[in-house]
Amino acid sequence: MPRLSGTAMNDNNASAAMASRVACLAGAQANASAPLLTFVDDERGCGLGCRFLRLTAAFVAALDARAVLALSPASNWYYAGDCAENHACYFEPITPRESAVALSLGARKHAHADQWEAPGPVGGGAVFTRASLDRFWAAYRVRRGRAADHACFAGVADPCEQSAAAAAYLLRPNAALRARAAAAAPPPGPPFLAAHVRHGDTARERAPGAPEVGLAAVVDAAARRFPTVRDVWLMTEDPAVVRDAAAFPNFTFRYTDFNRTNKAEHGLSPGDARRLAANSLANLVVASEAAGFVGADDSTWFRLALLFAWGATGRKPSVALLGPSRFWTKGGLGSCFRLPDACPPGDGPCAPGG
């Protein structure tokens, strides 16, 4: 996908370098002699963005400790739905070894990994749950600004770029998800933007005075930040947002063919939850090829889309935020896109009025 600035050679070099890192991470995960650090999906309320940002944080910490990240077989991940393979329902498996840790919801006082500070030995029972990972990451990355020390990250000093590579490895689409994304993707042509508009529970979570996140705000931000682009890949679960697209004839909106209901995710049947996740993750794959992104960074899904696009292409995304940055720290990765208030030279994050 063409960029709005820069050269094709630079893009190709960045993509090749990131692909090399991802291949290196696959080799590290195949190390049969390394200890396991287990990630446990112990709470069902974590959405897709929240879950994968945390999983990325756990993987970076495992790499720093020369450990292999594994998923507990006792997963409580809601979005696996009626698919028994959990993470592998949508992505390539992350390790040839399965953890034996089956942490129950009533056993959270197990020796969590937040009691361990990298770099150092990881015991055979080291575990990350949502709560323990958040506490650990706050000290490891957010407060100390620590970058992982690992051969796969040689020459990469930016902790966020390391996390982007980790996300690209963890979220390698399996054959079914690749086919779904390919079928949904816009036809080859001019650059397109990826825009995220989410309603529902976000309307309750957003702080008083938070900026409007409707389609009109997206169009305004896109026109300011990307004045030459009029093709938009629209990521939304709200059918009203799709209907609103007709009110902006100067833009071409494309989106997946999906029965949008905007229902609360956790009221869905297992089959519907899996179908919703498959649609959302196909959006993630398609959006990774966008020339720019428009959305609100208090959405963990939007931040995941930025991080995955960076890892998938090797290019830090160009961003138009819907108002001042109000990032949350779920997963500890909000600071990767924390400078939105001006348009620096090149393609750094940027607010609509910058």
Disulfide bonds with the S-S distance in Angstrom:
Cys24-Cys152 2.03
Cys46-Cys50 1.97
Cys83-Cys89 2.08
Cys160-Cys336 2.21
Cys343-Cys350 2.15
